[in-house]
C-alpha cells in the first residue's frame, strides 16, 4: 500500500517482477515506486514498468477510500512474480 | 566528435555494457543503425544470478536475457563471432569469421574474463552451467576467493546441500580490507551459521588433481601433476589445494572466484592505449579513448576516475551508468552524471547493499543493528564526513541514502 505526498492511496503486489525484493521498501516519486535493488520503477496507477532490469509490470489492485477507510479489491489477474518465486 | 543521427554505431561485446549502451542510444534518440557483435552464442544475458538463482536451479538462461522478446531493441545482433582486431582507418573491426564490420563509431564493451586458478570458475553461463551440473550434494566444496562472488557461491553451495563448504578468502575475515571490521565480522558470522568454514588469511597457491584413490589401484601419470597455478586443472574428481601457510586441503569441487581480467587481448596491437597492469582500455570519464570514434565501457575499460581510485571497477551498476554516459557523449547531449557507486549481493537470505566511496573511507561507524543479528547499517567516513553506507537487509535506508545523493543532469548543466 502506498500513500503519496498528494494524498492518493495505491495498492500493488509487493514483489518486484525482476527479482525477489519488496517494493514497499522502495522510493516513491511522481506516482512511481523504484525497486530498492535496481532501477526499474513501476507506476502506482497502472503497475507498468519503465526500464530494465524488470521487463513486466506489477499487478495493481483497486483502491477506494470511503470515510477515511481504505478498501482494496484484489485483482483477479495472475501475479507477475520474478523467476523462481512462488506465491506463499 | 559525436555520432551523426543516421550514423552506424558498432558495439563490440554483447554483455551488460553492450546491451545498455544500445538501449541508452535508443532511449536518447539515436535513429541510425546499431550493430552488436558478440562472441557468445546466446542472446545478451545478465550475470548476477549466475552465482545465485541460476546456480540454485530456480532460474534458467532465458530468464536472464537482457533484451525483452516482447519489446526488443531495434538492434542488429551478431552472435558467435569474436572480434580479432580493430582498425582505425577505416574505422571498424575484423572478426574471427573473416568479416570486416565498418562503423561510424565503435564502443568497445568486451567485458572481462575470469582469472582461473583451477577447478570451476563463474563468469559465463557455461561456467555456471558446469557448476550447476556438478554433483554438489554431499560434496566437499572449496571456494577460492573472498569477494562477493566467492561468498555468494559458497552460500548457494550450502543451499544445494554440499557436505562441507570451505572458503579460502586470503584475509582474516571476508571483506575486511574493503568493507571494514564490523561488516567483515558480520559476514563471517552469517556464513559460519550456515556451516561455511573459513581458513583465515591463508591464500591458495595451486590446485592439483589428487593423483590416485587411497587404495592406490589407479595409475598415476606424471604429466598430470603439472603446476595448476598456471594452467588451472579442470579435471573432474578430488583436488588438493596448496595453501600459503603450508597446509593443503582436499575438495571434491573447487571453485575459483579470484577476480577477472579485461578481455582486451584482441587490442594489444591496436592504437588503443591499454592499462599496463590490467590490460584494460584506458578512457576518459565519458568513455572516449582518445582515438576518434573509439569509446569503451564496462569491465573491459578503465575510465580516468577508476584509474585514480575514485570509482569502483567491475560492478554491475557502474557499467550501467557508464553505458548511459557513453551514449550521452556519443550523441553530443548534456553529459549524464555518474551517481554514487552502488553494489549489492545476496547471501543466505541477507541482501547486502553498499553505496558511495567505501574504498576512500578512513573510519567505519555502526549506525544500527548488530554483528550477531546480521542487520548492520554502517556508515563510511573520510575526515569525519560520510562518504558511503552499507546495509544488511536495510533496503529502505540504503535506497534513501542513494536517492538523497542523486545527481540530476540539470544540476550539471546549471
Interface residues (C-beta under 8 A of the other chain):
Chain A: X19 X21 X22 X25 X26 X27 X29 X34 X36 X37 X39 X52 X53 X55 X83 X84
Chain B: X23 X46 X49 X53 X56 X58 X59 X60 X63 X66 X68 X70 X71 X320 X344 X351 X353 X395 X396 X398 X399 X400 X403
